[in-house]
Amino acid sequence: GNEIPIYLLDLSLGGIGFNVAPQFSRSLGCVHNARIKYRSATGHSTLRKIRITSLFNNRAGAEFLDGKLPAL
């Protein structure tokens, strides 16, 4: 249960890219699977299951695990 604030960078059918504040990047490095909640450009709130696939400095990349199409 920890929540980490993120800044959404990019979104595709298969995954998501985001930045985290430097103080949270170390915590995120220990996570493999997580849930991410974000708000789309239309204002729709979405909760998705993800797998962190890359983490470099404060930028993370993840793939969606639930097979849903993203709300753009």
Secondary structure, 3 states (H helix, E strand, C coil): CCCCCEEEEEECCCEEEEEECHHHHHHHHCCCEEEEEEECCCCCEEEEEEEEEEEECCEEEEEECCCCCCCC
